[in-house]
Amino acid sequence: MDFKTDNPQEIVKLLSLRGEQAEALRREARKVRLREVGDKVYLRGLIELSNICTKDCLYCGIRKSNPCVNRYTLTPEEVLQAADFAHKEGFGSIVLQSGERRDEAFTCLIEQLVREIMRQSDGKLGITLSLGEQSEDTYRRWHEAGAIRYLLRIETSDPALYARLHPAGHSFEERLDCLRRLRETGYYVGSGIMIGLPFQSTEQVARDLLFLKDLGVDMVGMGPYLEHEQTPLWEHRHLIPSKKERYELNLNALAVLRLLMPHINMAATTAMGTLHPDGRRASLYTASNVLMPNITPTLRRKDYSLYENKICIYDSAQDSFRNIIKIIQEAECSLRLFEQGNPLHRGIPNV
Ligand code: SF4
């Protein structure tokens, strides 16, 4: 079978494959993955620094207007302890993730944490930030402190759909500008999308994949949309595809993206693991080469609830790690410890 990915129509056909034809697509993606980036899997220890957010994305459980969230910010000691655990266990990298804040106190806190994590790990731990839209100056300060990668998901590349997922004051153009700023500042840039949203067509997902390619991203984290009762999007849940359909579509999207971008880092997301018990293993087996075990202090995990029924919220960091090792073995991949696993090439934007 010939798997063409030149235009959105061809990609829609691939995304729509099911059964044996879908298996053939995923086998092809695995072949490309093994040839181009090998069977290696890198770890990024995920530290959910704070669930305080100044934004109000209509799909997100920790949006500022949700009064039911028990808000927290980890202490610097808690963050440094988690980073130390990652370093000693050989994770290679960590991700500092948080709701979006643009105030000076927050900028300063991150700057100091990044410097301290670099110092305590002798510069060996790769630091990825996932802290939303920021000014050029803030991105530069955090980069100079030692962060090398930044994740900023576009969620959808369709401006009209973006507008339906965000309230007034959330700008698609600003998000694009931030992605450009990150590239100019010198970060490895990661982005991603949600798949299976209300109002989303397969054609839009196909265009999203081509958008990520044109953007020349170095890393992608894309996963299924998962609903949350305390969000405005909940009322449109009858429009989302079934869990089985979202699962099939996500796996096909991962496979197509690996064909489109053979060298990038792709995460097997927690959202895929939440959608389906085999989600992360199947993602790794098909196309993904990065896993993000949650190393946030266990007591705080339930409060970082972007969507419902999130897995691993009661596991200790050690449990998460053991679980991850098992998944990697079952996916017939090899775990790489003490390696940062940076992308093989810097992405080259085409936009
Ligand atoms: S998706 Fe991110 S920016 Fe939007 S409300 Fe949630 S945490 Fe805040």
Residues whose N, C-alpha, C, O or C-beta is under 5 A from the ligand:
A	BS01	SF4	C53 K55 D56 C57 C60 I62 R63 S98 G99 E100
